[in-house]
């Protein structure tokens, strides 16, 4: 076939480094940018096959998210804007690791296993972040698409969530929205402005927000979006990429892990701030108090304020909808207790990785999911959306129920349901705080986090550690879980677990307790894990 001749020809221009083995994980492929040219070409091939198989547009995003600037990576996006299905993650790994001489055999094997009709048209959307390597790497993806005769659309510089959104819009024939960056801004900002109309006595101070763009793509997109907000949200943008290095001592991951504001930024006491990560799919909030103490509002606090708002509206609308919050083992114990005991909502725990949370959230009428790192969103079932829509149109609905239903409808439109989205989440949180007349300090006071620590240790083989119960208990090596249990039972409200990283040879250790003694627990476990 002429297509395969073109693949062979182009493949030789994107050679695989000898001996390199990479695994497609939750974050796709991610490593030093200079090792990724063959991967990008091959993911262009795979996206083309996936498009032919699904008879739908597929997305390929070139980004390494919160990793250092010298790294890069790639994520594949399925037709509804979700992460690519697990069986195709396996194909991605096979294709990435195939030696040059075996590439066509692996490609043909995938075509045969999936019964791909090679005469079917293929469409692939490609986007990239602001890294210096992203332009040439995204070109390698486009080369892979064209080698198999696929059609591509290069969106250029976009956030990861924006590309997820475009793919979903394209495959729903515009029912979810318009597959353009402008269409994305219009939909989200118009819904945000409608929501803000329900906020009374909102001062300019309350409308002001400091945003740390992590010197990445999110900063560029916030600047593009500002004109759509019509001064309903006044943003002071810092780490906009004009002089700082991507993710260096800034961004959501830095703030979450270091438990302090971005370096070199002066924050006034009580000032509301948020940080995006490098590809703008994570967000965390924070402020400093009058004593200069730092307060972090992470994914757990974000999920809590969202579910509180939604539950109140659902009750006011008189709707019978099953609402739940999906967390991982990293969720602070205080958040889980508050949600279950005070809010009386269902809490589900899944393995780490947003694909697991997203899947679990789909089981409910309304599923709010967030990892503690600030990656998350809210999903509404089709049935829930239809009930809300009917209520807004029913002439017999009383004013209070209709108002609540309209608020819910605009809330749905401000949310990017395809994936965690820092811009969308920011607009939702700002609208909630304004409508509820809530300061960042009042939001923070909903519950108090238990002191906690996250550490990691480099190991020769992370697969030695195996876990169960949504990664909360270790089943191997022998004696590890017993050691954790004996340390934990000595302290009040203590909890700890270890898990292997999904992307690198490190073991991640988490511990929490009612006092800072948590540090000694985590260090003791770290010592055991490294031995």
C-alpha positions as CSV (number, residue, x, y, z in Angstrom):
1,X,0.0,0.0,0.0
2,X,1.2,3.5,-0.9
3,X,0.2,4.7,2.6
4,X,2.7,2.3,4.2
5,X,5.5,3.3,1.9
6,X,4.9,6.9,3.0
7,X,5.0,5.8,6.7
8,X,8.4,4.0,6.1
9,X,9.8,7.0,4.3
10,X,8.6,9.6,6.9
11,X,9.5,7.3,9.8
12,X,13.2,7.2,8.9
13,X,13.1,11.0,9.3
14,X,11.8,10.6,12.9
15,X,14.1,7.7,14.1
16,X,13.7,6.1,17.5
17,X,16.7,6.4,19.9
18,X,18.2,3.0,20.5
19,X,17.1,1.2,23.6
20,X,14.5,3.9,24.6
21,X,11.4,2.5,26.3
22,X,8.5,4.7,27.3
23,X,5.0,3.9,28.8
24,X,1.8,5.7,27.9
25,X,0.4,6.6,31.4
26,X,-2.3,8.9,32.8
27,X,-0.3,11.9,31.5
28,X,0.4,10.3,28.1
29,X,4.1,10.2,27.2
30,X,6.3,12.7,29.0
31,X,10.1,13.0,29.1
32,X,13.0,15.1,27.8
33,X,11.8,16.9,24.6
34,X,14.7,15.7,22.5
35,X,13.7,12.1,22.9
36,X,10.2,12.6,21.6
37,X,10.3,13.2,17.8
38,X,9.6,9.5,16.9
39,X,6.9,9.4,19.5
40,X,5.1,12.4,18.1
41,X,5.2,11.0,14.5
42,X,3.9,7.7,15.7
43,X,1.1,9.3,17.8
44,X,0.1,11.1,14.6
45,X,-0.2,7.6,13.0
46,X,-2.1,6.2,15.9
47,X,-4.5,9.2,16.1
48,X,-5.3,8.7,12.4
49,X,-6.1,5.0,13.0
50,X,-8.2,5.9,16.0
51,X,-10.1,8.4,13.9
52,X,-10.7,5.9,11.2
53,X,-11.9,3.3,13.8
54,X,-14.3,5.7,15.6
55,X,-15.3,7.6,12.4
56,X,-14.8,10.7,14.5
57,X,-12.3,13.5,15.1
58,X,-9.4,12.7,17.5
59,X,-7.2,15.2,19.3
60,X,-3.4,15.2,19.9
61,X,-2.1,17.7,22.5
62,X,1.6,18.4,22.7
63,X,2.4,19.4,26.3
64,X,4.3,18.3,29.4
65,X,1.9,20.1,31.7
66,X,3.6,21.0,35.0
67,X,7.0,19.4,34.1
68,X,10.1,21.6,33.6
69,X,10.4,23.5,30.3
70,X,13.0,21.2,28.8
71,X,10.5,18.3,28.9
72,X,7.6,17.7,26.6
73,X,4.9,15.2,26.1
74,X,1.8,14.1,24.2
75,X,-1.8,13.2,25.1
76,X,-4.4,11.6,22.8
77,X,-8.1,12.8,23.1
78,X,-11.1,10.6,22.3
79,X,-14.2,11.7,20.4
80,X,-16.2,13.1,23.4
81,X,-13.2,15.1,24.6
82,X,-12.3,12.4,27.1
83,X,-8.9,10.7,27.5
84,X,-8.1,7.9,25.1
85,X,-9.6,4.4,26.0
86,X,-7.2,2.1,27.9
87,X,-6.8,-0.5,25.1
88,X,-5.5,2.2,22.8
89,X,-3.1,3.4,25.5
90,X,-1.6,-0.1,25.1
91,X,-1.3,0.4,21.4
92,X,0.4,3.8,22.0
93,X,3.0,2.0,24.1
94,X,3.6,-0.7,21.6
95,X,3.9,1.7,18.7
96,X,6.2,4.0,20.7
97,X,8.6,1.2,21.6
98,X,8.7,-0.6,18.3
99,X,12.1,-0.7,16.7
100,X,12.4,1.0,13.4
101,X,12.4,-2.2,11.3
102,X,9.3,-3.5,13.2
103,X,7.1,-0.3,13.0
104,X,5.0,-1.3,10.0
105,X,4.3,-4.8,11.5
106,X,3.1,-3.2,14.8
107,X,1.0,-0.7,12.8
108,X,-0.6,-3.5,10.6
109,X,-1.2,-5.6,13.8
110,X,-3.2,-2.8,15.3
111,X,-5.2,-2.3,12.1
112,X,-6.0,-6.0,12.0
113,X,-6.9,-6.3,15.7
114,X,-9.2,-3.3,15.5
115,X,-10.5,-4.1,12.0
116,X,-9.7,-0.5,10.9
117,X,-11.1,0.4,7.5
118,X,-8.2,2.1,5.9
119,X,-10.3,3.8,3.3
120,X,-12.3,5.6,6.0
121,X,-11.6,9.3,6.2
122,X,-9.6,10.5,9.3
123,X,-9.6,13.9,11.0
124,X,-7.1,14.9,13.8
125,X,-7.0,18.1,15.8
126,X,-3.5,19.1,17.0
127,X,-2.6,21.7,19.7
128,X,0.5,22.7,21.6
129,X,1.7,24.5,24.6
130,X,4.3,27.4,24.8
131,X,7.5,25.3,25.2
132,X,10.3,26.0,22.7
133,X,10.2,22.3,21.5
134,X,6.4,22.2,21.0
135,X,6.4,23.7,17.4
136,X,8.7,21.1,15.9
137,X,7.1,18.3,17.9
138,X,3.6,19.2,16.9
139,X,4.9,19.3,13.3
140,X,6.0,15.6,13.8
141,X,2.5,14.8,14.8
142,X,1.1,16.4,11.7
143,X,3.6,14.5,9.6
144,X,2.3,11.2,11.1
145,X,-1.3,12.1,10.3
146,X,-0.5,13.0,6.6
147,X,1.7,9.9,6.2
148,X,-1.5,7.8,6.6
149,X,-3.6,10.1,4.5
150,X,-5.4,11.7,7.4
151,X,-6.7,15.3,7.5
152,X,-5.4,17.5,10.3
153,X,-6.3,20.9,11.8
154,X,-3.5,22.7,13.7
155,X,-5.0,24.8,16.5
156,X,-1.5,26.1,17.4
157,X,-1.2,27.5,20.9
158,X,-4.1,26.2,23.0
159,X,-4.5,25.0,26.6
160,X,-5.0,21.2,26.9
161,X,-8.7,21.7,28.0
162,X,-9.4,23.9,25.0
163,X,-8.3,21.1,22.6
164,X,-10.5,18.6,24.5
165,X,-13.4,21.1,24.2
166,X,-12.8,21.5,20.4
167,X,-12.8,17.8,19.8
168,X,-16.1,17.4,21.7
169,X,-17.7,20.3,19.9
170,X,-16.6,18.9,16.5
171,X,-18.0,15.4,17.2
172,X,-21.3,16.7,18.6
173,X,-21.9,18.8,15.4
174,X,-21.8,22.0,17.5
175,X,-24.3,20.8,20.2
176,X,-21.7,21.2,22.9
177,X,-20.4,24.5,21.4
178,X,-18.4,26.0,18.5
179,X,-15.1,24.3,17.8
180,X,-13.1,27.5,17.9
181,X,-11.1,29.3,20.7
182,X,-13.4,32.3,20.3
183,X,-16.5,30.0,20.6
184,X,-15.0,28.6,23.8
185,X,-14.5,32.1,25.3
186,X,-18.0,33.2,24.3
187,X,-19.8,30.2,25.8
188,X,-18.0,30.2,29.1
189,X,-17.9,34.0,29.6
190,X,-21.5,34.6,28.6
191,X,-22.6,31.9,31.1
192,X,-20.3,33.5,33.7
193,X,-21.8,37.0,33.2
194,X,-25.3,35.5,33.5
195,X,-24.4,33.9,36.8
196,X,-22.7,37.1,38.1
197,X,-26.0,39.0,37.6
198,X,-27.3,37.0,40.6
199,X,-24.6,38.4,42.9
200,X,-25.8,41.4,44.9
201,X,-23.6,44.2,46.3
202,X,-20.4,42.8,44.6
203,X,-17.6,45.5,45.1
204,X,-14.7,46.0,42.8
205,X,-12.4,44.4,45.5
206,X,-14.5,41.3,45.4
207,X,-14.3,41.2,41.6
208,X,-10.5,41.3,41.7
209,X,-8.4,38.2,41.3
210,X,-4.7,37.6,41.0
211,X,-3.8,34.9,38.5
212,X,-0.4,33.1,38.3
213,X,-0.2,31.9,34.7
214,X,2.9,29.6,35.4
215,X,4.6,31.5,32.5
216,X,2.6,29.2,30.2
217,X,-0.2,28.9,27.8
218,X,-2.9,29.7,30.4
219,X,-1.4,33.2,30.8
220,X,-1.8,33.8,27.0
221,X,-5.4,32.5,27.0
222,X,-6.4,34.6,30.1
223,X,-5.2,37.7,28.2
224,X,-7.2,36.7,25.1
225,X,-10.3,36.0,27.2
226,X,-10.4,39.3,29.2
227,X,-12.3,41.3,26.6
228,X,-15.2,38.7,26.9
229,X,-15.5,39.3,30.7
230,X,-16.7,42.9,30.3
231,X,-14.9,43.9,33.6
232,X,-17.2,41.5,35.6
233,X,-13.9,39.9,36.7
234,X,-10.8,42.1,37.1
235,X,-7.7,39.9,36.7
236,X,-4.2,40.9,37.7
237,X,-2.0,38.4,35.7
238,X,1.5,37.6,36.9
239,X,4.0,35.0,35.6
240,X,2.6,35.8,32.1
241,X,5.6,34.3,30.2
242,X,7.2,37.7,29.4
243,X,10.3,37.1,31.5
244,X,9.9,34.0,33.7
245,X,10.6,30.3,32.9
246,X,7.7,27.9,32.4
247,X,6.7,26.3,35.8
248,X,9.9,27.5,37.4
249,X,9.0,28.4,41.1
250,X,5.5,29.1,40.0
251,X,2.3,27.4,38.9
252,X,-0.2,25.1,40.6
253,X,2.2,22.2,41.2
254,X,4.8,24.4,42.8
255,X,2.2,26.2,45.1
256,X,0.6,22.9,46.1
257,X,3.8,20.9,46.8
258,X,5.8,23.8,48.4
259,X,2.8,25.1,50.3
260,X,3.8,28.7,49.5
261,X,3.0,31.4,46.9
262,X,5.0,31.6,43.7
263,X,8.5,33.0,44.2
264,X,9.0,36.8,43.8
265,X,5.3,37.7,44.0
266,X,4.1,40.1,46.6
267,X,0.5,39.2,47.8
268,X,-1.4,41.6,50.0
269,X,-3.0,40.0,53.1
270,X,-6.4,38.5,52.3
271,X,-5.9,39.0,48.5
272,X,-7.5,36.1,46.5
273,X,-5.1,34.4,44.2
274,X,-5.0,31.3,42.0
275,X,-2.3,29.4,40.1
276,X,-2.7,27.5,36.8
277,X,-0.2,24.7,35.8
278,X,1.7,24.7,32.5
279,X,-1.1,23.5,30.3
280,X,-3.9,25.1,32.3
281,X,-5.8,21.9,33.3
282,X,-5.1,22.4,37.1
283,X,-5.9,25.3,39.4
284,X,-5.4,26.0,43.1
285,X,-6.4,29.0,45.2
286,X,-4.6,30.6,48.1
287,X,-4.1,33.8,50.2
288,X,-2.0,35.0,53.1
289,X,-3.5,36.3,56.3
290,X,-2.7,39.4,58.3
291,X,0.2,37.5,60.1
292,X,1.6,36.5,56.7
293,X,0.6,32.8,57.1
294,X,-0.1,31.0,53.8
295,X,-3.4,29.3,53.2
296,X,-3.9,26.9,50.3
297,X,-7.4,26.0,48.9
298,X,-6.6,22.9,46.8
299,X,-8.8,20.5,44.8
300,X,-10.5,19.3,47.9
301,X,-11.7,22.8,48.9
302,X,-12.7,23.5,45.3
303,X,-14.8,20.4,45.1
304,X,-16.4,21.2,48.5
305,X,-17.5,24.8,47.5
306,X,-18.8,23.5,44.1
307,X,-20.9,20.7,45.6
308,X,-22.2,23.0,48.3
309,X,-23.4,25.4,45.7
310,X,-24.9,22.8,43.4
311,X,-26.7,20.9,46.2
312,X,-28.4,24.1,47.4
313,X,-29.6,24.9,43.8
314,X,-30.8,21.3,43.2
315,X,-32.8,21.5,46.5
316,X,-34.2,24.9,45.6
317,X,-35.2,23.6,42.1
318,X,-37.0,20.7,43.7
319,X,-35.1,18.2,41.6
320,X,-34.3,14.6,42.6
321,X,-30.8,14.3,41.4
322,X,-28.1,12.0,42.7
323,X,-25.0,14.1,43.5
324,X,-21.6,12.8,44.5
325,X,-18.0,13.9,44.9
326,X,-15.2,11.7,43.6
327,X,-11.8,11.8,45.3
328,X,-8.5,10.0,45.4
329,X,-6.5,8.7,48.3
330,X,-4.7,12.1,48.4
331,X,-7.9,13.9,49.4
332,X,-7.5,15.4,52.9
333,X,-9.4,13.4,55.5
334,X,-11.1,16.6,56.8
335,X,-12.7,17.1,53.4
336,X,-14.1,13.6,53.2
337,X,-15.5,13.8,56.7
338,X,-17.1,17.2,56.0
339,X,-18.7,16.0,52.7
340,X,-20.1,12.8,54.2
341,X,-21.0,13.9,57.7
342,X,-22.1,17.6,57.2
343,X,-23.0,17.9,53.5
344,X,-24.5,14.3,53.4
345,X,-23.3,13.7,49.9
346,X,-21.9,10.5,48.5
347,X,-18.1,10.3,48.4
348,X,-16.4,7.8,46.1
349,X,-12.6,7.1,46.2
350,X,-10.8,5.9,43.0
351,X,-7.2,5.3,41.9
352,X,-5.1,8.3,41.2
353,X,-5.4,9.6,37.7
354,X,-8.3,11.8,36.3
355,X,-9.4,9.1,33.9
356,X,-10.5,7.0,36.9
357,X,-12.3,10.0,38.6
358,X,-14.0,11.0,35.3
359,X,-15.3,7.5,34.8
360,X,-16.6,7.2,38.4
361,X,-18.3,10.7,38.2
362,X,-20.3,9.5,35.1
363,X,-22.2,7.1,37.4
364,X,-24.1,10.0,39.0
365,X,-26.6,12.6,37.9
366,X,-24.1,15.2,39.1
367,X,-20.5,14.1,39.7
368,X,-18.0,16.6,41.1
369,X,-14.4,15.2,40.8
370,X,-11.1,16.8,41.8
371,X,-7.7,15.5,42.6
372,X,-6.1,17.3,45.5
373,X,-3.6,18.9,43.0
374,X,-6.5,20.9,41.5
375,X,-7.3,18.9,38.4
376,X,-11.0,18.3,38.1
377,X,-14.4,19.3,36.8
378,X,-18.1,18.6,37.2
379,X,-20.2,16.2,35.1
380,X,-24.0,16.4,34.5
381,X,-25.8,13.4,33.1
382,X,-27.9,13.9,30.0
383,X,-31.0,13.2,32.0
384,X,-30.0,15.8,34.6
385,X,-29.4,18.4,31.9
386,X,-32.8,17.6,30.4
387,X,-34.6,17.9,33.7
388,X,-33.0,21.3,34.4
389,X,-33.8,22.6,30.9
390,X,-37.5,21.5,31.2
391,X,-37.8,23.3,34.5
392,X,-36.5,26.6,33.0
393,X,-39.2,26.3,30.2
394,X,-42.2,25.1,32.3
395,X,-44.7,27.9,32.7
396,X,-46.1,26.3,35.9
397,X,-42.8,26.4,37.7
398,X,-42.7,28.9,40.6
399,X,-40.2,31.7,40.6
400,X,-37.8,30.2,43.2
401,X,-37.5,26.9,41.4
402,X,-37.2,28.6,38.0
403,X,-34.4,30.9,39.3
404,X,-32.5,27.9,40.7
405,X,-32.9,26.0,37.4
406,X,-31.6,28.9,35.4
407,X,-28.6,29.2,37.7
408,X,-28.0,25.5,37.2
409,X,-28.3,25.9,33.4
410,X,-25.7,28.7,33.4
411,X,-23.5,26.8,35.7
412,X,-23.5,23.8,33.2
413,X,-22.5,26.3,30.5
414,X,-19.5,27.7,32.4
415,X,-18.1,24.2,33.1
416,X,-15.9,22.3,30.6
417,X,-17.3,18.8,31.2
418,X,-14.7,17.2,28.9
419,X,-11.7,17.5,31.4
420,X,-10.3,19.5,34.2
421,X,-9.9,23.1,33.0
422,X,-8.2,25.9,35.0
423,X,-10.0,28.7,33.2
424,X,-13.4,27.1,33.4
425,X,-12.9,26.2,37.1
426,X,-11.7,29.7,37.9
427,X,-14.9,31.3,36.3
428,X,-17.1,28.8,38.2
429,X,-15.4,29.4,41.6
430,X,-15.5,33.2,41.1
431,X,-19.2,33.1,40.2
432,X,-20.0,30.9,43.3
433,X,-18.1,33.2,45.7
434,X,-19.8,36.3,44.2
435,X,-23.4,34.7,44.4
436,X,-22.9,33.4,47.9
437,X,-21.2,36.7,49.0
438,X,-18.3,34.6,50.3
439,X,-14.8,35.8,50.9
440,X,-11.8,33.5,50.3
441,X,-11.3,33.3,54.1
442,X,-14.9,32.2,54.6
443,X,-14.5,29.6,51.9
444,X,-11.3,28.4,53.6
445,X,-13.1,28.1,57.0
446,X,-15.7,25.6,55.7
447,X,-13.4,22.9,57.2
448,X,-9.8,22.8,58.4
449,X,-7.3,20.6,56.6
450,X,-5.4,18.0,58.6
451,X,-1.6,18.6,58.5
452,X,-0.2,16.4,55.7
453,X,2.9,15.8,53.8
454,X,3.7,14.3,50.3
455,X,7.2,12.9,49.7
456,X,8.8,10.8,47.1
457,X,11.8,8.4,46.9
458,X,13.7,7.3,43.8
459,X,13.7,3.5,43.5
460,X,15.2,1.1,40.9
461,X,11.8,-0.5,40.2
462,X,8.6,1.0,41.3
463,X,6.6,-2.2,40.3
464,X,7.9,-3.8,43.5
465,X,5.1,-1.9,45.3
466,X,1.6,-3.1,44.5
467,X,-1.6,-1.6,46.0
468,X,-5.3,-2.2,46.5
469,X,-8.4,-0.4,47.8
470,X,-8.0,2.6,45.4
471,X,-4.2,2.6,46.2
472,X,-4.8,3.2,49.9
473,X,-3.2,-0.2,51.0
474,X,0.0,-1.9,49.9
475,X,-0.1,-5.6,49.2
476,X,3.6,-5.9,48.4
477,X,6.4,-5.9,49.5
478,X,5.6,-8.0,52.5
479,X,5.6,-6.1,55.7
480,X,5.2,-2.6,54.2
481,X,1.5,-2.2,55.1
482,X,2.0,-3.6,58.6
483,X,4.8,-1.0,59.1
484,X,2.5,1.8,58.0
485,X,-0.4,0.5,60.2
486,X,1.8,0.4,63.3
487,X,3.0,4.0,62.8
488,X,-0.4,5.3,61.9
489,X,-2.2,3.8,65.0
490,X,0.1,5.8,67.3
491,X,-1.5,9.1,66.2
492,X,-4.9,10.7,66.2
493,X,-6.8,11.0,62.9
494,X,-3.7,9.6,61.2
495,X,-3.7,8.0,57.7
496,X,-0.9,7.2,55.4
497,X,-0.2,5.2,52.2
498,X,2.5,4.6,49.6
499,X,2.0,4.1,45.9
500,X,4.2,3.7,42.9
501,X,4.3,6.7,40.5
502,X,2.5,6.1,37.2
503,X,5.2,7.8,35.1
504,X,8.6,7.5,36.8
505,X,10.6,5.2,39.0
506,X,9.7,6.8,42.3
507,X,7.5,5.8,45.2
508,X,5.1,8.4,46.5
509,X,4.4,8.7,50.2
510,X,1.4,10.5,51.8
511,X,0.7,11.0,55.4
512,X,-1.8,13.0,57.5
513,X,-2.6,13.4,61.2
514,X,-4.1,15.9,63.6
515,X,-0.6,17.3,64.3
516,X,2.7,17.9,62.4
517,X,3.9,14.5,63.8
518,X,2.8,13.5,60.3
519,X,6.3,14.4,59.1
520,X,7.9,11.6,61.2
521,X,5.3,9.1,59.8
522,X,6.1,10.0,56.2
523,X,9.9,9.9,56.8
524,X,9.7,6.5,58.5
525,X,7.7,5.1,55.6
526,X,10.1,6.7,53.1
527,X,13.0,4.9,54.8
528,X,11.2,1.6,54.6
529,X,10.3,2.1,50.9
530,X,13.8,2.9,49.9
531,X,15.4,-0.1,51.7
